[in-house]
Amino acid sequence: MITTVNRDIILVLSVVGVVFGLIGGIAAFLNAYSGYSHFPAITKRKRIIMSIEFGVLGFSIAVLAVVVVFFFIGKISL
C-alpha cells in the first residue's frame, strides 16, 4: 500500500525533530561536560570536544526517534 506524504506532516516532523533534537543535544553536552569535569587529567579543550561529540549524538538520536515514531504511527510510508 502506497501512502502519499503530506507536506504538513513533513513540516511538523522537521520542527519537532529539530526542537527536541536541540534540547537533547544541549542536555547531552551539559551532562557530559559535567561528568568530564570531575577528572582533572582531562584538559578543558578535550572535555569540550568530547562533550560536543555527545551533544551531536544526542541531537541525532532525538531526530531519529521522531522519524521512527512517525513511521510507527503510519503517517509516512515510503
Secondary structure, DSSP 8 states (H G I E B T S, - for coil): ------HHHHHHHHHHHHHHHHHHHHHHHHHHHHHHTT-TTS-HHHHHHHHHHHHHHHHHHHHHHHHHHHHHTTS---
